[in-house]
Amino acid sequence: MTIPAPFDEYRDTVHPDWIDNNDHMNMGYYMVVFDEATSAWMRHIGLDRAYRQAENITTFCLEAHITYDAEVRVNDPLRFTTQMIDFDAKRIHYIHKMYHATEGYLASTNELMSLHVSQETRRAAPMTDAVMARMAAVKQAHATLPIPPQAGRLIGLKSKRPG
């Protein structure tokens, strides 16, 4: 089976109720639409509804960073790609890129760290061997992709100190 690098399946459109007073997509809806892209990604890597029910697990977001690279407006078509950066037995580090689907420009990125969690204990739990194998295959397929410059960024100001 061929593994896409990057994963490129999820599509959406900027809904009219997502528009703010600046006549572009409100920042709160970026997380909403990126969450839908995450659901598609989780299905792709094997952490789908059937797995979650069979194993009594879920995933929690530990950290998320969004960049706002260019505006999108009402009814703009959106295309999402996802790249695995790394993983271990309990965590997955990945980044989504949101593009204007017809004009092709990068509109936003969303870097995430997700945790594999037991629904019974509400604590981190190791993934099954089958999911770990799938993750390893995806990571290998994505290893040839450059790490996006938005990944791993810190937020802050570079202050100039007097001489």
N, C-alpha and C positions, 0 to 999 in steps of 0.2 A: 504494500500500500504506500502510495506517495503522500508525504506530509508536506502541506503547503508552508512555504517560508517567505514572508510571514503568513499567518492565518488571515484570510481575507474573505469573510463571509457576511458579516452583519452589515445591513443597510437600514437607513431610516430617513426621515424628512423632518425639517424644522417645523414644528406644529405652531399654528397661530397663537395658542395660549402660552408658548414659550418665549414670546417676544416681550422685551422690557421697554422702558421709556426712551432708551437710546436707539430703538428700532432695530435691534439685533437680538440674538438669542441670549436670554438671561443666564447669568453664571450658574444659578441653581440647577438649571436643566441640563447643563453639561454633565453633572454627576448622574442625573437620571438616565440620560442616553448612554453614557459610558457604562452604567450598571447593566443595561440591556446588552451591550457589547461583551461585558464580563460573563453574562449568562451564556451567550453563544460560545465564548471561549471555554468555559467550564464544561460544556457539553462536548466540545471538540477534544479536550484532554482527558475525558472519561469521568469527570465529576458531575455527571448528569443526575436527574431526578431518581432514576432507577438505582444508581449507585448509592446515592444519599439515603434512600429508603432501605435498601438491602443492608447497608453497613451502619445505619443509624448515625450518620455524620452530616456535617454541613461545613461551610467555609465562612470565616469572618474576615473582614478587611482589617488589617492591622495599621495600614498607613496608605494614604493616597495623595498624589500631587498632580495638579492640573496646570497646564500652561494654556494660555489663550493667545494663539499665534496670529489669527486673522478672523475677521467677523464672518458670521453666517447669519442669514436673514430668513424671514418667513418663507416657507415652502422650498428652501434650498435642499437639494438631495445630499445625503451624507453617506460616506463610505468609511468603514472602519477596518484597520488592520491591527493585528496583535502579534507581539513578539515576546517569546519567553527569554528572559535574561538569565534566570537561574532558579534552582529549586533544591530543597532537601526533603527529608522524610515528612516534614510537617508544614513547610512554607513554599509558596510560589511567588516569584518576583517576575513581573511582566509589565509591558507597556502597550497601551492602545494609542493609535494615531487616528485622528478624525480628519478626513479630507472632504472638501467640497467634491461631490461625486462626478460632476460634469466638468467643472473648471480645473480640478486636480490639485488645487493648493491645499497645504496643510493648515487646518483651522485650529487644531487643539491636540494636546497629548494628555494622557492620564496614566501615570506610573503607579502601580499598586504592589503591595505585599499582602497576600492572602494566607490565612492560617486554616489548616485542616483540623476540624474540631469534632469531638464526640458530643452528640446531642444529649447523651445521658449525663456525662460529667461536666460538660461545658468547658472542657480543657482541651488543649492541643493533643492530637492523637496521630500516630503514624498512618500514612496512606498504605493501601494494600500493595502487594507485589505487582499486581497487574497495572495499577495506576502508576506506580513508580516506573515500570517498564515503558509505559506510554509516554510519561514525562521525559524519560531519558531519550526516547526516539525523537520527540519534539525538540528537545534541547539540542540534540545533534543536528537536526535539520536547520535549526535557527542559528547554529554556531557560525555559519558563514555570513550572517547579516551583521552589518556594523551596529554597534550600540548607539542608539539615537543620542544626540547631544542633550536632549531634555532629561535623559535618565540620570539619576543620581545627583541632580542639582540641589544646591543649598539655596535657601532664601535668605537674603540679607542685603545690606548696603555696604559698599566699600567706602569707608569714610577716609577722607584725606586728613592726615594729622599734620599740624603745623611743624615745620622744619627742624 
